[in-house]
């Protein structure tokens, strides 16, 4: 991640309060990541990150139970155009129905672990990463 600022301005965006995000990064020794909080604004709903704000059809497709909340991992790219900031790309593949036997892979381009597994004869199989092993 230290190379990214050479070409892009990168932020990790989450709905937790900024102080909590910064403490979380400090606890994990992530001094090079920059965080923004969406607490108290509509960003998550506007860019499909808040599962409670998804349409009923999207919630059914994602197999969400009534009242169940899940923060969706959505990647958005913005570009500054003069004084305006424009949304120019989003990982909408999250909301495209998955092919039979496939998982959603909308953010894979950012995850080298998936790319490594995809090069093996077995592929990634049903592997799902965990926070601890």
Secondary structure, 3 states (H helix, E strand, C coil): CCCHHHCCCCCEEECCCHHHHHHHHHHCCCCCCCEEECCCCCHHHHCCCEHHHCCHHHHHHCCCCCCCCCECCCCEEEEEECCEEEEEEECHHHHCCCCCCCCCCCCHHHCHHHHHHHCCCCCCCCCCCCCCC
